[in-house]
Amino acid sequence: MGDRAVLCEICKKRVATLHITEIGQGGAKQTVHICEECARSQGLLGPKPAAQTLQQLLQQVVEQQMGEVSEEVRKLKCSKCGITYEEFRKGGRFGCAEDYKVFEKTLTELFERLHGASEHRGKEYKKCGERTERAQKIIEMRRKLGEAVKEEDYETAAKIRDELKRLEEEEEQESKKKKS
């Protein structure tokens, strides 16, 4: 789970201490994060066996969260594959790559709610960490250069261009060393 606490998906108040993952057909994973109190109220903890299947619990969480989603979001539908946001939430899978663009705003909110951030901040391979960091910086610098030119801020663009050139030369030298 990393170093960030995940809130209970049922009450959305307490930290989830129970994380249930079910792997369905085709390897599809569904995970529910719930706190101990909600787990007890759902019959998942205690002397008796669980009163619900994971699928029933997931369905309850999805329905509860769908109640929080605006009507506009509920009606979102991919023009390419036809999947709706509600179908995505129930099944946990997209129909095509275009869905990431169609549901971008709601996905960002979902990732922030589940992971505490909408950007990946995980571990990197130690071997290539410096090169990866430099490659990411080059991408970011190119984006900033484009913005500066678009805004006609040529002084800033020149500084970014020079820094970008230096980084690209370092990257090229590193590639040559690796080939040798």
C-alpha positions in Angstrom: 0.0 0.0 0.0 3.0 2.3 0.2 3.4 5.0 2.9 0.0 6.6 2.3 -3.1 5.6 4.2 -6.1 4.6 2.2 -9.5 5.6 3.5 -12.3 3.1 3.9 -14.3 2.8 0.7 -17.6 2.4 2.7 -17.5 5.1 5.4 -14.7 7.3 3.8 -13.8 8.4 7.3 -11.4 5.9 8.9 -8.2 4.3 7.6 -8.7 1.0 5.8 -7.1 -1.8 7.6 -8.6 -4.7 5.5 -7.7 -4.9 1.9 -9.5 -7.7 0.0 -8.5 -8.6 -3.5 -10.4 -11.0 -5.7 -9.0 -12.2 -9.0 -11.7 -13.1 -11.5 -11.8 -14.5 -15.0 -9.0 -13.5 -17.2 -6.9 -12.2 -14.2 -9.2 -9.2 -13.6 -8.5 -7.9 -10.1 -11.0 -6.2 -7.8 -9.9 -4.8 -4.5 -11.9 -3.3 -1.6 -10.2 -1.3 1.1 -12.3 -1.1 4.3 -11.8 -0.2 8.0 -12.3 -2.7 10.8 -15.5 -1.2 12.0 -17.2 -1.4 8.5 -15.8 -4.9 8.0 -17.5 -6.0 11.2 -20.8 -4.3 10.2 -20.6 -6.2 6.9 -20.0 -9.5 8.7 -16.5 -9.9 7.3 -14.8 -10.1 10.8 -15.9 -12.0 13.9 -16.6 -15.6 14.8 -19.0 -16.2 11.9 -17.8 -16.6 8.3 -18.3 -13.6 5.9 -21.9 -12.8 5.3 -21.2 -11.5 1.8 -19.1 -12.4 -1.1 -16.4 -10.0 -2.2 -18.5 -9.3 -5.4 -21.5 -8.3 -3.3 -19.2 -6.0 -1.1 -17.6 -4.5 -4.2 -21.0 -3.9 -5.7 -22.2 -2.1 -2.6 -19.1 0.1 -2.6 -19.5 0.9 -6.3 -23.1 1.8 -5.8 -22.3 4.0 -2.9 -19.6 5.8 -4.8 -21.8 6.1 -7.9 -24.2 8.0 -5.7 -21.5 10.6 -5.3 -20.9 11.0 -9.0 -22.7 13.7 -10.9 -25.4 12.9 -13.5 -23.1 14.4 -16.1 -20.3 11.9 -15.3 -22.8 9.0 -15.2 -23.7 9.8 -18.8 -20.2 9.9 -20.1 -19.7 7.4 -22.8 -16.7 6.5 -25.0 -17.5 7.2 -28.7 -15.1 4.5 -29.8 -16.0 1.5 -27.7 -19.3 2.7 -26.1 -18.5 1.9 -22.5 -20.1 4.2 -19.9 -18.5 5.4 -16.7 -20.9 3.3 -14.7 -19.9 0.2 -16.7 -16.3 1.0 -16.0 -16.9 1.4 -12.3 -18.8 -1.9 -12.1 -16.4 -4.0 -14.2 -13.2 -2.2 -13.3 -11.9 -2.4 -16.8 -11.9 -0.1 -19.8 -13.0 -1.1 -23.3 -10.3 0.8 -25.2 -7.4 3.2 -24.8 -9.6 6.2 -25.6 -11.4 5.7 -22.3 -8.5 7.2 -20.4 -9.2 10.5 -22.2 -13.0 10.3 -22.0 -12.9 9.6 -18.2 -9.7 11.6 -17.4 -11.3 14.0 -14.9 -13.0 11.3 -12.9 -10.0 9.0 -13.0 -7.8 11.8 -11.6 -10.2 12.2 -8.7 -10.4 8.4 -8.2 -6.6 8.0 -8.1 -6.3 10.9 -5.7 -9.0 9.3 -3.4 -7.4 5.8 -3.6 -3.7 6.6 -3.7 -3.5 10.1 -2.3 -2.1 11.4 -5.6 -2.8 11.2 -9.3 0.8 10.8 -10.4 3.0 7.7 -9.8 5.6 8.3 -7.1 6.8 4.7 -6.7 10.2 3.2 -6.8 12.6 3.3 -9.6 15.2 0.8 -10.7 18.5 1.8 -9.0 20.5 0.9 -12.1 18.8 3.4 -14.4 17.5 5.9 -11.9 19.8 8.7 -13.1 19.1 8.1 -16.8 15.4 7.9 -16.2 15.4 11.1 -14.2 17.3 12.8 -16.9 15.0 11.5 -19.6 12.0 12.8 -17.6 13.6 16.1 -17.2 14.3 16.3 -21.0 10.6 15.6 -21.6 9.6 18.3 -19.1 12.0 20.8 -20.6 10.7 20.3 -24.1 7.2 20.9 -22.8 8.3 24.1 -21.0 10.2 25.2 -24.2 7.0 24.8 -26.2 5.0 26.8 -23.7 7.6 29.6 -23.6 7.7 29.9 -27.4 3.9 29.8 -27.5 3.8 32.7 -25.0 6.5 34.5 -26.9 8.8 34.5 -23.9 11.9 34.2 -25.9 14.4 35.0 -23.1 13.0 32.1 -21.0 12.9 29.9 -24.1 16.6 30.5 -24.8 17.5 29.5 -21.3 15.4 26.4 -21.5 16.9 25.6 -25.0 20.4 25.8 -23.6 19.6 23.6 -20.6 17.8 21.1 -22.9 20.8 21.0 -25.2 23.1 20.2 -22.2 20.8 17.4 -21.0 20.5 15.9 -24.4 24.3 15.9 -24.8 24.7 14.1 -21.5 22.1 11.6 -22.6 24.0 11.0 -25.9 27.3 10.6 -24.1 25.7 8.1 -21.7 24.3 6.1 -24.7 27.7 6.1 -26.3 29.4 4.8 -23.1 26.8 2.0 -22.8 27.4 0.9 -26.4 31.2 0.7 -25.9 
